[in-house]
């Protein structure tokens, strides 16, 4: 039995807290059926002011960097350079993108996993006035909780991907494409067609202003990455169901390459070869 908890740290959005809680209970039954992943026993969403949301993004970057430093062989010189560059990037990015970020799901202090949402950002994105879009956003973020639970013990989030052998763009396409594929399935069943808040919800002038800033597209995943990842999951699950693709959360070596995202058969062939080789090695 999953416990869904929505915290309102703003102390001003009781109604929204209830709406999100109801939405989580509404989409949960379809979520496990769609993804083939289990919903963790505790799911937490938290409503924050934009200032608190931005601060949380910087704290998250600090925790990731601390883990990278602990795990990787870095000298004191590189550590100082990386710390300054990465944390400044987190500050600038969060300041420029907060009206565009409807939610971020992350590992928080103590190893728990939470979805952080700023109601002001939800208002600027128009989803508070369009219930199907709010449901899409909540469903999308719930998928990230399932991913995190499935990947326990595996490092997917890092500020130094080149030292961990991870392609950050492919990881983003994998995680966000998976969540987009799932939220489209669920909203399609509930509303007759997939919901797209970018298309369906009316954006504020503030949202449009930030979305039009030069270079803003480089500060987060592109819509094309979401779509490419969603198509990949649709192709793989149509061929083999969810069991094969869900192995990727525990094994980063199965992460699709950029080319495999547009050729699901190539990825499936590689997975078959890897498993055949592992079978011979254990024989």
Long-range contacts (C-beta under 8 A, 24 or more apart in sequence): 1-41, 2-28, 2-39, 2-40, 2-41, 2-42, 2-43, 3-41, 3-42, 3-43, 4-28, 4-43, 4-45, 5-42, 5-43, 5-44, 5-45, 6-44, 6-45, 6-46, 6-47, 7-44, 7-45, 7-46, 7-47, 8-47, 9-46, 9-47, 9-48, 9-49, 9-52, 10-47, 10-48, 10-49, 10-119, 12-119, 13-47, 13-119, 16-47, 16-119, 16-122, 16-128, 17-47, 19-134, 20-45, 20-47, 20-117, 20-134, 20-138, 23-134, 23-135, 23-138, 23-139, 24-138, 24-142, 26-135, 26-190, 27-135, 27-138, 27-139, 27-142, 27-186, 27-190, 28-142, 30-185, 30-186, 30-189, 30-190, 31-139, 31-142, 31-143, 31-146, 31-182, 31-186, 32-146, 34-182, 34-185, 34-186, 35-143, 35-146, 35-178, 35-182, 35-242, 35-246, 36-241, 36-242, 36-243, 36-246, 37-146, 37-147, 37-149, 37-150, 37-242, 37-246, 37-249, 38-146, 38-149, 38-150, 39-142, 39-145, 39-146, 39-149, 40-113, 40-145, 40-146, 40-148, 40-149, 42-112, 43-142, 43-145, 44-112, 44-113, 44-114, 44-115, 45-114, 45-115, 45-116, 45-117, 45-138, 45-141, 46-114, 46-115, 46-116, 46-117, 47-117, 47-118, 47-119, 48-116, 48-117, 48-118, 49-118, 49-120, 50-98, 50-99, 50-118, 50-120, 50-121, 52-118, 53-94, 53-98, 53-101, 53-104, 53-116, 53-117, 53-118, 53-121, 54-91, 54-94, 54-95, 54-98, 56-104, 56-106, 56-108, 56-116, 57-90, 57-93, 57-94, 57-104, 58-87, 58-90, 58-91, 58-94, 59-109, 60-90, 60-104, 60-106, 60-107, 60-108, 61-86, 61-87, 61-89, 61-90, 61-159, 62-87, 63-107, 63-109, 64-157, 64-158, 64-159, 65-159, 67-155, 67-158, 68-158, 68-159, 68-160, 68-163, 68-164, 71-155, 72-160, 72-163, 72-164, 82-159, 82-160, 86-159, 93-219, 93-220, 96-210, 96-213, 96-216, 96-219, 97-210, 97-216, 97-219, 97-220, 99-124, 99-125, 99-204, 99-206, 99-207, 99-210, 100-125, 100-207, 100-210, 100-211, 100-216, 100-220, 101-220, 102-127, 102-137, 102-197, 103-137, 103-138, 103-140, 103-141, 105-141, 105-144, 105-145, 105-148, 106-157, 107-148, 107-157, 113-144, 113-145, 113-148, 113-149, 115-141, 115-142, 115-144, 115-145, 123-204, 124-203, 124-204, 124-206, 124-207, 125-197, 125-201, 125-203, 125-204, 125-207, 126-197, 126-201, 126-202, 126-203, 126-204, 126-207, 127-197, 127-201, 129-201, 129-202, 130-197, 130-200, 130-201, 130-202, 132-187, 132-190, 132-191, 132-195, 132-200, 133-195, 133-197, 133-200, 133-201, 135-187, 135-190, 135-195, 136-183, 136-187, 136-195, 136-196, 136-197, 137-197, 139-182, 139-183, 139-186, 139-187, 140-179, 140-180, 140-182, 140-183, 141-179, 143-178, 143-179, 143-182, 143-183, 144-175, 144-179, 147-175, 147-178, 147-179, 147-249, 150-246, 150-249, 150-250, 151-249, 151-250, 153-250, 154-249, 154-250, 154-251, 154-252, 155-252, 156-252, 165-252, 166-252, 166-255, 167-255, 167-257, 167-258, 169-225, 169-258, 170-255, 170-256, 170-257, 170-258, 170-261, 171-255, 172-221, 172-225, 173-221, 173-225, 173-226, 173-228, 173-229, 173-232, 173-256, 173-258, 173-261, 174-229, 174-248, 174-255, 174-256, 175-229, 176-221, 176-225, 176-226, 176-229, 177-225, 177-226, 177-227, 177-228, 177-229, 177-230, 177-231, 177-232, 177-233, 177-261, 178-229, 178-230, 178-233, 180-226, 180-227, 180-229, 180-230, 181-229, 181-230, 181-233, 181-234, 181-237, 182-233, 184-230, 198-223, 228-261, 228-262, 229-261, 232-256, 232-260, 232-261, 232-262, 232-264, 232-267, 235-264, 236-264, 236-267, 236-268, 239-264, 239-265, 239-268, 240-268, 244-268, 244-271, 247-271
